Amino acid sequence: MQRNIKSLSAMAIFLLALTGCDNSDGSIASPVEPVKPVVPPETEKPVADRSGAWPASALNDPELAGKEPVIPEVCQTLSAELNQNAKGLLDEAIDADVNDSQPDTQRIQAAIDACNTGAVKLVAGSNEENAFLSGPLTLKSGVTLWVDQGITLFASRSPVDYQIAGKNNCGETASADNGCNALITATDAINSGVIGEGIIDGRGGAVLTSGKYADILTWWDVGALTKTVSGANQNNPRLIQVTNKNSAKPTSQNFTLYKITLQNAPKFHFVPSGVNGVVVWGVKVLTPSLAYTVPGYDCPKGTTPATSGSPNYTRASTCFTPDTTKNTDAIDPGQSQNVLIAYNHISTGDDGIAIKAHSSNACVPPIAEKYAGQLPIYTVSNVKILHNRLYFTHGMSIGSETDCAVKDVEIRDMSIDGHDADFAVGVRIKTDMSVGGEVRNINYDGICIRRAQEALTIDTYYSKKTGQAYPDIQDVTIKNYHYVDTPDSIYNGDNVRVTLRGFSSDGQDLPLRNIVLDNTVFDSSPQLASKASATIPAAPSYAQILMGPGPVSLADLLLEAANNGAAEFEVLDNRNGSEEPYDCREAFALFPSSASAL
């Protein structure tokens, strides 16, 4: 085409010369400009949608009508005096001196103490400063901490700031984890919370500035020691803890997390323990954020914490992956009632959501006299987990601590993408005879899972530990469950595990009862068998499974196990329809933050 255009231009000039045509001023006519070829524009790649938007069907859920948290009135406003750097962190020079580790603690706490009700709001400074740096804070009844959009509240990286007097050293490992206060603690608080579209950053990947590992290890390096040192527990601070002074008479009520981003916690992100009324709505939990890792979590060899082999006591890691940020659970409601967890996005190094009910004194025989009759206040009940997306996590868990009982849990519209991680887990009820108890009336409806090895687990032998807390799991319905095979995933087909194992040990026979699988579909056949190990029986075993009325794609596997003599394993086939698998085409959205490495 280009050659033809040039030929036409030359011919036009030749014809002009023959005819003697000229311009009115007598000058020779300019040659005709050649027509430039049209080059098709490059095809633009579609911009990844990180909005985190929910479909109308989720937003218009009638069960959630009128339940979205209400923003409280502002009681006091505090302006930021520090700035984040280009990576969204604080420059190390700001708090390299341990005496400068928490410059904003006193004024934030003073504002909280001065408010009777309402919110203490953290906002930008007059010169657009956008960061606060604090040590432990205490919320009181009626007061909410509001972190404004664009603002980050950073946690001190000095263990001595969190130290609980007379307990194990914070920032070290020990036989027990009891040495650190949380960054934010609410004790016996009523109608308090943490809200705002800002960020609370625990700085788990930052090098410590005090204690045994000052200038040597990060919080997450200390956590990794629990994987390489026998009997070690990490004394690292949680991000937000709601608790009670007297666990036998809890008074904490109505705690709210709303729209806040929690990231890079040294240990658990949010633990409400013994709270009547918890709402977690529109929250993002991300660990590690991109500031502490690289895209795709593709960390160079030798830069991550040591989680196997010899323990690391001498090198601060510089790059982190979810599986090297140990015990960074996102949301762990324990011993709590009337819990609502809705519209959240979660990517961490441990459980995405873990429901636990535990008190060794109140619930496990022999029960101390002062706890007699107190079981209901420790039982987890009336929990609704609606419209949530989980990414790198240990999945949606109940347990392992269930000795005080877990009852009446609804989990609906949940997507779990395990990203082929070594620890990828989907739906799991896990417990054992050291911390087991009643688990009743658990209902899953609308669950989409992919790239997760442990896709579906109900197991009363989570560990080999012994005790008298016998697991008893009954009345669990799994409906509209779809495991989606993904191209090139290592967890498709028989690389995916299903474990169904009730309890029969120590003279106790407590099989799984009334476990209903209704429209439970795997795109290809998973692996059902689980070998016996020491005192743990093989699975499937000690269980009563009811299939239907919808399809169950692993029906042949279940029936074969029952017919081939699996121990006390009964399968009742009530299937009567050809329902389509639950639609997961729009379930797997990107994590809605540019700080994500995904």
C-alpha positions as a printed Julia matrix, in Angstrom:
598×3 Matrix{Float64}:
   0.0     0.0     0.0
   2.77    2.44    0.88
   4.47    1.83   -2.48
   1.22    2.66   -4.42
   0.69    5.89   -2.5
   4.19    7.1    -3.41
   3.57    6.27   -7.1
   0.36    8.32   -7.17
   2.16   11.3    -5.62
   4.87   11.22   -8.28
   2.29   11.04  -11.07
   0.46   14.08   -9.72
   3.66   16.15   -9.79
   4.37   15.02  -13.38
   0.87   16.05  -14.55
   1.21   19.47  -12.98
   4.4    20.06  -14.87
   2.78   19.11  -18.21
  -0.24   21.4   -17.82
   1.72   24.44  -16.61
  -0.62   24.97  -13.7
   0.83   27.38  -11.16
  -0.09   29.39   -8.09
  -1.54   32.86   -8.44
   1.75   34.4    -7.34
   3.62   32.64  -10.1
   5.51   30.32   -7.81
   5.94   26.68   -8.58
   3.29   24.53   -6.95
   4.42   22.53   -3.95
   4.46   18.83   -4.47
   1.53   16.9    -3.02
   2.33   15.55    0.47
   2.31   11.77    0.45
  -0.5    10.2     2.4
   0.83    8.52    5.52
  -0.28    4.95    6.04
  -2.76    4.38    8.83
  -1.14    2.33   11.58
  -3.71    0.49   13.68
  -3.49    1.48   17.35
  -2.07   -1.03   19.77
  -4.72   -3.05   21.48
  -4.94   -1.73   25.01
  -5.05   -4.25   27.78
  -8.17   -3.93   29.88
  -7.59   -2.22   33.18
  -7.88   -4.7    36.03
 -10.97   -4.03   38.11
  -9.87   -3.56   41.7
 -13.03   -1.79   42.77
 -14.2    -4.69   44.88
 -17.75   -3.9    43.78
 -20.44   -6.36   44.8
 -23.22   -7.46   42.45
 -26.68   -6.05   42.99
 -27.9    -9.38   44.33
 -25.42   -9.09   47.2
 -25.96   -5.39   47.86
 -29.72   -5.85   47.98
 -29.64   -8.78   50.38
 -32.83   -8.38   52.45
 -31.17  -10.05   55.42
 -28.77   -7.09   55.64
 -31.28   -4.3    55.09
 -30.8    -1.57   57.69
 -27.79   -3.25   59.29
 -24.95   -1.21   57.77
 -23.07    0.65   60.53
 -23.81    4.32   61.09
 -20.93    6.81   61.28
 -20.84    8.45   64.75
 -20.47   12.17   65.36
 -16.91   13.46   65.62
 -15.82   14.22   69.15
 -12.24   15.32   68.47
 -10.08   15.7    65.37
  -6.33   15.12   65.3
  -4.07   16.17   62.42
  -1.21   14.04   61.11
   2.33   15.29   61.6
   4.26   12.57   59.74
   4.5    11.48   56.12
   4.57    8.09   54.46
   7.3     7.4    51.95
   6.8     6.34   48.34
   6.32    2.69   49.37
   3.57    3.59   51.8
   5.77    3.02   54.85
   7.55    5.23   57.35
  11.2     6.03   56.77
  13.27    4.07   59.3
  15.0     7.26   60.41
  11.74    8.47   61.97
  11.85    5.87   64.74
  15.38    4.43   64.54
  15.9     5.83   68.04
  13.74    3.74   70.36
  12.82    6.92   72.22
  10.98    8.09   69.09
   8.99    4.89   68.62
   5.49    6.22   69.39
   5.26   10.0    69.01
   1.46   10.09   68.61
   0.36    7.71   71.36
  -0.17   10.27   74.07
  -2.27   12.71   72.07
  -4.45   10.01   70.51
  -5.06    8.41   73.91
  -5.77   11.79   75.47
  -8.38   12.5    72.81
 -10.02    9.1    73.39
 -10.07    9.67   77.15
 -11.58   13.14   76.75
 -14.52   11.91   74.67
 -17.64   10.59   76.34
 -19.21    9.45   73.07
 -18.42    9.84   69.39
 -15.32    9.45   67.25
 -11.73   10.55   67.48
 -10.92   11.27   63.85
  -7.39   11.12   62.46
  -7.05   13.45   59.47
  -4.4    14.97   57.19
  -2.14   17.74   58.44
  -2.07   21.31   57.15
   0.74   20.39   54.73
  -0.93   17.14   53.69
   0.89   15.02   56.27
  -0.71   11.6    56.17
   0.72    9.35   58.88
   0.48    8.7    62.62
   2.87    6.51   64.64
   1.6     5.0    67.86
   2.1     2.39   70.53
  -0.76    0.64   72.35
  -4.07    2.5    72.6
  -7.11    1.75   74.75
 -10.64    2.36   73.51
 -13.39    2.94   76.01
 -17.16    2.56   75.87
 -18.94    4.81   73.42
 -15.76    5.95   71.64
 -14.76    5.04   68.08
 -11.4     5.56   66.4
 -11.89    6.95   62.88
  -8.94    6.8    60.46
  -9.76    9.07   57.53
  -9.25    8.16   53.89
  -5.63    8.59   52.82
  -4.36    8.37   56.4
  -2.34    5.49   57.86
  -1.96    4.77   61.55
   1.36    2.91   61.89
   2.26    0.7    64.84
   5.46    1.05   66.84
   8.13   -1.52   65.97
   9.6    -1.43   69.49
   8.59   -4.51   71.54
   9.08   -2.74   74.86
   6.17   -0.43   73.97
   3.8    -3.42   74.05
   5.27   -5.26   77.05
   2.85   -6.65   79.64
   4.51   -6.43   83.04
   5.5    -9.76   84.55
   4.83  -11.75   81.35
   7.07  -13.23   78.66
   9.2   -10.8    76.69
   7.32   -9.19   73.83
   9.17   -9.64   70.55
  10.57  -13.06   71.52
   9.44  -16.68   71.59
   8.53  -18.53   74.77
   6.47  -21.49   75.95
   3.41  -19.23   76.09
   2.18  -16.21   74.16
   1.24  -13.68   76.83
   3.79  -10.88   76.63
   2.31   -8.23   74.34
  -0.54   -5.77   74.48
  -2.39   -5.23   71.21
  -2.01   -2.0    69.27
  -5.67   -1.23   70.0
  -7.46   -2.81   72.96
 -11.08   -2.4    74.06
 -11.82   -3.93   77.47
 -15.37   -4.12   78.86
 -16.33   -1.67   76.12
 -19.86   -1.02   74.92
 -20.64    0.65   71.56
 -17.07    1.31   70.46
 -15.22    0.51   67.24
 -12.68    1.33   64.56
 -13.9     2.84   61.3
 -12.87    4.93   58.3
 -11.45    4.37   54.85
  -7.88    4.77   56.05
  -5.32    2.11   57.01
  -3.95    0.63   60.21
  -0.54   -0.9    59.51
   1.1    -3.22   62.05
   4.51   -3.11   60.29
   5.06   -6.84   60.67
   7.95   -6.76   58.21
   9.8    -3.93   59.96
  13.04   -4.56   61.85
  12.56   -4.38   65.62
  14.17   -1.51   67.53
  14.31   -2.89   71.08
  14.63   -6.17   72.94
  16.62   -9.3    72.21
  16.31   -9.0    68.42
  16.75   -5.23   68.06
  18.22   -4.37   64.66
  18.32   -8.12   63.84
  14.85   -9.58   63.15
  11.39   -8.42   62.09
   8.14   -9.31   63.85
   7.47  -11.92   61.15
  10.96  -13.41   61.6
  10.09  -13.92   65.27
   6.83  -15.57   64.19
   8.73  -17.9    61.86
  10.75  -19.2    64.81
   7.62  -21.07   65.92
   8.11  -23.28   62.87
  11.77  -24.02   63.48
  12.07  -24.1    67.29
  10.3   -26.83   69.25
   7.65  -25.61   71.69
   8.05  -21.96   70.74
   5.19  -19.47   70.77
   5.54  -15.99   69.34
   5.06  -13.03   71.63
   3.95  -10.58   68.96
   1.22   -7.94   69.34
  -2.21   -8.3    67.78
  -3.62   -5.36   65.88
  -7.08   -5.04   67.52
  -8.27   -6.97   70.58
 -11.68   -6.74   72.28
 -11.77   -8.44   75.66
 -13.1    -8.45   79.24
 -11.39   -8.08   82.63
 -13.54  -10.84   84.1
 -14.04  -13.57   81.52
 -16.68  -15.2    83.73
 -18.79  -12.03   83.53
 -18.08  -10.46   80.11
 -19.56   -7.04   79.47
 -18.16   -6.1    76.04
 -20.97   -5.34   73.6
 -21.48   -3.96   70.12
 -18.03   -3.5    68.63
 -17.84   -2.31   65.01
 -15.18   -2.49   62.29
 -16.33   -0.51   59.27
 -14.54    0.11   55.94
 -11.1     0.18   57.55
  -8.05   -1.54   56.01
  -6.0    -3.66   58.42
  -2.64   -4.78   57.13
   0.75   -6.22   58.09
  -0.2    -7.26   61.6
   2.65   -8.88   63.56
   0.11  -11.5    64.65
  -3.73  -11.68   64.54
  -5.52   -8.71   62.98
  -8.87   -8.64   64.83
  -9.88  -10.78   67.8
 -13.18  -10.04   69.56
 -13.27  -12.39   72.56
 -16.38  -12.66   74.7
 -18.34   -9.94   72.89
 -22.11   -9.78   72.47
 -22.6    -7.96   69.17
 -19.8    -7.72   66.59
 -20.06   -6.15   63.13
 -17.28   -6.34   60.53
 -18.51   -4.6    57.37
 -16.68   -3.55   54.2
 -13.23   -4.2    55.67
 -10.03   -5.13   53.83
  -7.39   -7.28   55.55
  -4.11   -7.6    53.66
  -0.86   -9.25   54.83
   1.74   -8.83   53.53
   1.01   -5.68   51.57
   3.04   -4.87   48.48
   5.27   -2.62   50.6
   6.78   -5.77   52.17
   6.83   -8.06   49.15
   6.97   -8.1    45.34
   4.32   -8.69   42.65
   3.11  -12.24   42.67
   4.87  -12.85   46.0
   7.84  -13.96   43.9
  10.47  -13.23   46.57
  14.12  -13.93   45.7
  15.67  -16.92   47.41
  17.2   -16.13   50.79
  15.11  -13.01   51.45
  12.16  -14.59   53.29
  11.77  -15.88   56.86
  13.02  -19.39   57.57
   9.98  -21.63   58.19
  11.82  -24.96   58.05
  15.28  -26.28   58.83
  17.59  -24.27   61.06
  16.1   -21.29   62.9
  17.16  -17.81   61.82
  18.48  -15.62   64.64
  20.78  -13.34   62.66
  19.15  -12.03   59.47
  16.25   -9.66   58.99
  14.12  -10.84   56.08
  13.43   -8.32   53.36
  10.64   -9.98   51.38
   7.56  -11.81   52.65
   4.87  -14.13   51.31
   1.57  -15.07   52.96
   2.96  -18.45   54.04
   5.89  -16.77   55.83
   3.72  -14.38   57.88
   2.69  -16.91   60.5
  -0.46  -16.68   62.65
  -1.73  -13.52   60.98
  -5.41  -14.57   61.13
  -7.74  -11.9    59.8
 -10.95  -12.17   61.86
 -11.23  -14.52   64.86
 -14.51  -14.1    66.73
 -14.12  -16.19   69.89
 -16.66  -16.85   72.65
 -18.91  -14.24   71.01
 -22.57  -14.03   70.13
 -24.56  -12.11   67.52
 -21.74  -11.64   65.02
 -22.15  -10.19   61.52
 -19.27  -10.33   59.01
 -20.28   -8.88   55.63
 -18.76   -7.54   52.38
 -15.11   -8.06   53.35
 -11.96   -8.88   51.34
  -9.32  -10.93   53.15
  -5.8   -12.06   52.21
  -3.46  -13.12   55.04
  -0.95  -15.73   56.17
  -3.38  -17.82   58.2
  -7.13  -18.28   58.73
  -9.27  -15.82   56.81
 -12.09  -16.19   59.32
 -11.79  -18.58   62.28
 -14.67  -19.1    64.72
 -13.47  -20.34   68.1
 -15.12  -21.09   71.44
 -12.65  -21.89   74.18
 -12.07  -21.69   77.91
 -10.2   -24.53   79.56
 -11.66  -23.6    82.96
 -15.27  -23.01   81.99
 -15.92  -25.7    79.41
 -13.56  -28.65   79.8
 -14.04  -31.12   82.67
 -13.4   -30.82   85.52
 -15.06  -27.39   85.46
 -13.98  -24.98   88.19
 -16.8   -24.15   90.62
 -16.85  -20.44   89.8
 -17.59  -21.25   86.15
 -20.5   -23.63   86.87
 -23.47  -22.7    84.7
 -21.48  -20.19   82.67
 -21.25  -22.19   79.42
 -23.74  -20.0    77.46
 -21.53  -16.9    77.76
 -18.66  -18.76   76.1
 -20.7   -20.48   73.4
 -20.4   -18.91   69.96
 -23.89  -18.46   68.54
 -25.87  -16.53   65.94
 -23.02  -15.83   63.54
 -23.76  -14.6    60.01
 -20.92  -14.49   57.48
 -22.4   -13.05   54.29
 -20.8   -11.91   51.01
 -17.07  -12.28   51.66
 -14.05  -12.94   49.42
 -11.0   -14.81   50.67
  -7.66  -14.96   48.84
  -4.35  -16.21   50.32
  -5.68  -17.67   53.58
  -6.18  -20.89   55.49
  -9.79  -20.51   54.45
 -13.07  -20.32   56.34
 -12.51  -22.22   59.6
 -14.48  -23.28   62.62
 -12.07  -24.38   65.35
  -9.82  -25.79   66.34
 -11.03  -24.64   69.79
 -14.7   -25.63   70.09
 -14.86  -26.85   73.7
 -17.37  -24.14   74.69
 -19.58  -24.98   71.67
 -20.26  -23.31   68.33
 -23.91  -23.1    67.27
 -26.12  -21.46   64.68
 -23.68  -20.24   62.03
 -24.74  -19.12   58.54
 -22.08  -18.73   55.85
 -23.46  -17.51   52.53
 -22.01  -16.18   49.27
 -18.32  -16.75   49.9
 -15.52  -17.09   47.35
 -12.2   -18.67   48.32
  -9.24  -18.55   45.95
  -6.27  -20.46   47.34
  -3.87  -19.35   44.58
  -2.18  -22.79   44.66
  -0.45  -21.92   47.93
   1.04  -24.81   49.9
  -1.38  -24.12   52.76
  -4.46  -23.35   50.65
  -7.68  -24.28   52.46
 -11.34  -23.88   51.59
 -14.13  -24.74   54.04
 -12.96  -26.41   57.25
 -14.33  -27.51   60.62
 -11.29  -28.64   62.61
 -10.94  -29.78   66.2
  -9.52  -32.54   68.41
  -9.95  -34.13   71.85
  -7.83  -31.47   73.58
 -10.14  -28.57   72.6
 -13.21  -30.24   71.08
 -16.86  -29.73   71.91
 -20.29  -29.3    70.38
 -20.6   -27.9    66.86
 -24.25  -27.62   65.8
 -26.42  -26.11   63.1
 -23.79  -24.85   60.64
 -25.12  -23.86   57.22
 -23.1   -23.06   54.1
 -24.92  -21.79   51.02
 -23.26  -20.39   47.88
 -19.58  -21.3    48.2
 -17.14  -20.94   45.28
 -13.63  -22.38   45.71
 -10.65  -22.84   43.44
  -6.91  -23.55   43.69
  -7.17  -24.89   47.27
  -5.84  -28.3    48.27
  -8.04  -28.85   51.34
 -11.31  -28.0    49.69
 -13.73  -29.42   52.23
 -12.79  -30.69   55.69
 -14.82  -31.78   58.7
 -12.29  -33.44   60.97
 -12.31  -34.28   64.69
  -8.66  -35.35   64.57
  -7.05  -32.06   63.62
  -4.04  -32.98   65.79
  -2.74  -35.88   67.88
  -3.29  -34.01   71.15
  -5.23  -35.8    73.87
  -7.7   -34.69   76.54
 -11.32  -34.94   77.65
 -12.74  -32.27   75.36
 -14.47  -34.68   72.98
 -15.56  -33.31   69.57
 -19.24  -33.68   68.69
 -20.21  -32.28   65.28
 -23.8   -32.5    64.01
 -26.28  -30.81   61.68
 -24.02  -29.31   59.03
 -25.5   -28.41   55.63
 -23.31  -27.65   52.62
 -25.5   -26.37   49.8
 -24.61  -24.79   46.45
 -20.93  -25.59   46.86
 -18.81  -25.51   43.68
 -15.13  -26.34   43.42
 -13.93  -24.83   40.12
 -11.05  -26.38   38.21
  -8.67  -23.71   36.93
  -6.31  -24.07   33.94
  -2.75  -24.91   35.04
  -3.71  -25.11   38.72
  -1.92  -27.81   40.69
  -5.07  -28.3    42.75
  -7.5   -29.78   40.28
  -8.95  -33.29   40.27
  -7.51  -35.81   42.71
  -4.97  -33.29   44.04
  -7.93  -31.79   45.91
  -8.82  -33.34   49.27
 -12.13  -33.94   51.04
 -11.93  -35.14   54.66
 -14.95  -36.39   56.61
 -13.98  -37.92   59.95
 -15.98  -38.11   63.16
 -14.7   -39.01   66.6
 -14.3   -42.49   68.09
 -11.57  -42.72   70.72
 -11.04  -42.93   74.46
 -14.26  -44.95   74.85
 -16.28  -42.17   73.19
 -18.26  -42.7    69.98
 -19.29  -39.33   68.51
 -19.69  -39.69   64.74
 -20.5   -36.79   62.45
 -24.3   -36.79   62.23
 -26.66  -35.24   59.7
 -23.98  -33.89   57.38
 -25.96  -32.78   54.33
 -24.38  -32.33   50.88
 -26.86  -30.63   48.55
 -25.75  -29.45   45.11
 -22.14  -30.04   46.09
 -20.13  -30.18   42.89
 -16.44  -30.56   42.01
 -15.5   -29.95   38.38
 -13.45  -33.16   38.53
 -13.23  -35.96   41.05
 -11.35  -35.04   44.28
  -9.4   -37.32   46.6
 -11.51  -38.76   49.42
  -9.17  -41.2    51.15
  -7.02  -40.19   54.13
  -4.66  -42.73   55.66
  -4.59  -43.63   59.33
  -1.75  -42.22   61.42
  -0.81  -43.49   64.9
  -3.95  -42.97   67.03
  -5.81  -41.18   64.24
  -8.18  -43.41   62.2
  -8.41  -43.35   58.44
 -11.0   -41.14   56.74
 -13.74  -41.18   55.71
 -15.03  -42.72   58.92
 -17.47  -42.3    61.79
 -19.89  -40.17   59.82
 -23.46  -40.07   58.55
 -23.68  -38.3    55.18
 -26.98  -37.32   53.53
 -26.79  -36.54   49.81
 -29.4   -34.42   48.06
 -31.88  -33.37   46.99
 -29.47  -31.61   44.6
 -26.54  -33.3    42.8
 -23.4   -34.47   44.58
 -20.51  -35.0    42.16
 -18.5   -37.13   44.59
 -21.45  -39.45   45.29
 -19.74  -42.48   43.75
 -16.69  -41.94   45.97
 -18.82  -41.69   49.1
 -20.92  -44.73   48.24
 -17.83  -46.75   47.36
 -16.24  -45.91   50.72
 -19.39  -46.95   52.58
 -19.71  -50.19   50.6
 -16.04  -51.06   51.08
 -16.19  -51.01   54.85
 -15.09  -47.54   55.91
 -15.48  -47.52   59.7
 -19.01  -46.55   60.75
 -19.43  -44.55   57.55
 -23.04  -44.29   56.37
 -24.26  -42.58   53.19
 -27.95  -41.9    52.55
 -28.78  -41.01   48.96
 -31.69  -38.57   48.68
 -30.74  -37.05   45.33
 -33.7   -36.45   43.04
 -32.75  -33.62   40.71
 -30.31  -32.5    38.01
 -29.72  -28.98   39.28
 -26.94  -26.98   37.59
 -23.74  -26.37   39.59
 -23.74  -23.15   41.58
 -22.73  -20.29   39.26
 -19.2   -19.1    40.12
 -18.45  -17.16   36.91
 -18.33  -13.8    38.7
 -17.21  -15.03   42.11
 -13.46  -14.5    41.86
 -12.67  -10.78   41.85
  -9.27   -9.13   42.3
  -8.33   -7.93   45.76
  -9.52   -4.3    45.74
  -6.27   -2.53   46.56
  -3.22   -1.42   44.61
  -1.22   -2.47   47.69
  -1.95   -6.11   46.91
   0.8    -8.25   45.36
  -1.79  -10.37   43.55
